């Protein structure tokens, strides 16, 4: 067991307990996350609580991608690096981050990206950036999309209900390993994340039943 796996094991007991205590969670489709092999997990993003929520409900250890500014924050940087988080410079070409992303999935791990590249302040999912598609196409691994709903309204003290739904693994056989391929795959990922999120929004309006037909 690696140091990252040990950190996640401890984190599931500690941070995971806090998530369970303060976030009223429902999770759907967890069984669709492949149990082994390199994968790219593509999430939408509203709130700082999203990473611990996804980390708590994912059956795999996630190697998240996070902006370099988070890695430079005292305490926070050391914590997220212990969990195997990769640093990336947003808004510019970061070859080292790309290398580490590809190495992560090539080694059979789960790479986790907030696919829009930043939090969406409008409260709805945004445009998906090409990072997830690039890593998946370059290393020929599937993308597992997932949507989160409720954290756009969750705040400490209001305990707004939050739900996560996992989609089916997506492959992009036949697309070129180039900018054109990344754009086409990103558009497919975006459509799927938005579809999953709309399904969750309707589910919340219906009171979040447990027994549902997955989207």
Buried (B, 14 or more C-beta within 10 A) or exposed (E): EEEBEEBBEEBBEEBBEEBEEEBBBBBBBEEBBBEEEBBBBBBBBBBEBBBBBBBBBBEBBBBBBBBEEBBEEEEBBEBBBBBBBBBBEBEEEBEEBBEBBBBBBBEEBBBBBBBBBEBBEEEBBBEBBBBBBBBBBBBEBBBBBBBBBBBBBBEEEEEBBBBBBBBEBBEBEEBEBEEEBBEBBBBBBBEBBBBBBBBBBEBBEEEBEEEBEEB
